[in-house]
Amino acid sequence: MRIILCDDDEQILDQLQKYLREYHESAHLAQPEYAVYSNGEALLAPESRASALRADIAFLDVEMPGRNGINIGALLREKNPKIKIFIVTSYLDYLDDAMKFHVFRYLSKPIDKARLFRNFKEALYQISMEAEK
């Protein structure tokens, strides 16, 4: 499993990684491969783009320098229709834009660990159901 984290806030990136590692440990699951980016340009750079487009799950901030999470999410969805995209933001103004490309979940900052765990579990379940088809 490959998970993308893209946020310009280093504390959020650290917190997400910590929570996701904790989730995998508590569920006795193998740790996934994490790809961490501080902006959309880095995620879409030629050296990381192919790997990013094969990700299973992406956590994207909306407001970042350069390309925003909505733009990146739409591109990821176009290239990889099965990817589960979580928008992680402090702004509710982008909810309609995010829904246009069918984000999996829209999470508010600060991140609520219990809510993240519930939603992440659902994403893993959907991925496993899709793999069985």
C-alpha positions in Angstrom: 0.0 0.0 0.0 1.2 3.5 -0.9 0.0 6.6 0.9 0.6 10.2 -0.2 0.7 13.1 2.4 0.9 16.6 0.9 0.6 19.6 3.2 2.7 22.8 3.6 2.4 22.5 7.4 5.1 20.2 8.7 3.3 19.6 12.0 0.2 18.3 10.2 2.5 16.0 8.1 4.1 14.7 11.3 0.8 14.2 13.0 -0.8 12.4 10.1 2.2 10.0 9.8 2.1 9.4 13.5 -1.6 8.7 13.6 -1.5 6.4 10.5 1.5 4.4 11.9 -0.4 4.1 15.1 -3.5 2.9 13.2 -1.5 0.2 11.4 0.1 -1.0 14.6 -3.1 -1.2 16.5 -4.8 -3.0 13.6 -1.8 -5.4 13.3 -1.3 -4.3 9.6 1.9 -3.9 7.8 3.1 -0.3 7.6 2.5 1.2 4.1 4.9 3.1 2.0 4.6 6.8 2.7 5.4 9.6 0.3 5.5 13.0 2.0 5.4 16.3 0.1 5.3 19.9 1.3 3.7 21.2 -1.9 1.9 20.1 -5.0 4.8 20.9 -7.3 7.0 18.4 -5.4 4.3 15.7 -5.6 3.9 16.2 -9.4 7.6 16.6 -10.2 8.9 14.2 -12.8 10.9 12.1 -10.3 7.9 11.5 -8.0 4.9 11.8 -10.4 4.8 8.1 -11.5 4.9 6.9 -7.9 2.3 9.4 -6.8 -0.1 8.3 -9.6 0.0 4.7 -8.3 -0.9 5.6 -4.7 -3.8 4.0 -3.0 -4.7 6.9 -0.6 -3.8 10.6 -0.6 -4.1 13.1 2.1 -4.1 16.6 0.6 -4.1 20.1 2.1 -6.2 22.6 0.1 -4.3 25.8 0.6 -0.6 25.4 -0.3 1.8 27.5 -2.3 1.5 26.7 -6.0 -1.0 24.1 -6.9 -3.7 23.6 -4.3 -5.0 20.3 -3.1 -8.2 20.5 -5.2 -6.2 20.8 -8.4 -3.9 17.9 -7.3 -6.7 15.7 -6.2 -8.6 16.2 -9.5 -5.4 15.2 -11.4 -4.8 12.2 -9.2 -8.4 11.0 -9.6 -8.2 11.5 -13.4 -5.1 9.3 -13.6 -6.0 6.8 -10.9 -9.8 6.5 -10.5 -9.5 4.1 -7.6 -7.4 6.4 -5.3 -9.0 7.4 -2.0 -8.5 11.1 -1.5 -8.8 12.8 1.9 -8.9 16.6 1.8 -7.4 17.9 5.1 -8.0 21.6 5.6 -9.1 24.3 7.9 -11.4 25.8 5.2 -14.9 24.5 4.5 -15.1 26.8 1.5 -13.7 24.2 -0.8 -16.1 21.4 0.0 -18.1 21.8 -3.2 -15.0 21.9 -5.4 -13.7 18.7 -3.6 -17.0 16.9 -4.2 -16.8 17.5 -7.9 -14.0 14.9 -8.2 -15.5 12.7 -5.5 -13.1 13.0 -2.6 -13.4 10.1 -0.2 -13.5 12.4 2.9 -13.1 16.0 3.9 -11.3 16.2 7.3 -11.0 19.4 9.3 -7.8 20.6 11.0 -6.9 20.1 13.7 -7.1 16.4 13.0 -9.4 14.4 15.2 -7.6 11.0 15.6 -10.8 9.0 16.3 -12.5 10.4 13.2 -9.4 9.8 11.1 -9.2 6.2 12.3 -12.9 5.6 11.4 -12.6 7.1 8.0 -9.3 5.4 7.2 -10.8 2.1 8.2 -13.6 2.7 5.7 -11.1 3.6 3.0 -9.2 0.3 3.6 -12.4 -1.6 3.5 -13.4 -0.1 0.1 -9.9 -0.8 -1.2 -10.2 -4.4 -0.2 -13.6 -4.8 -1.7 -12.4 -3.3 -5.0 -9.4 -5.6 -5.0 -11.8 -8.6 -4.8 -13.7 -7.6 -7.9 
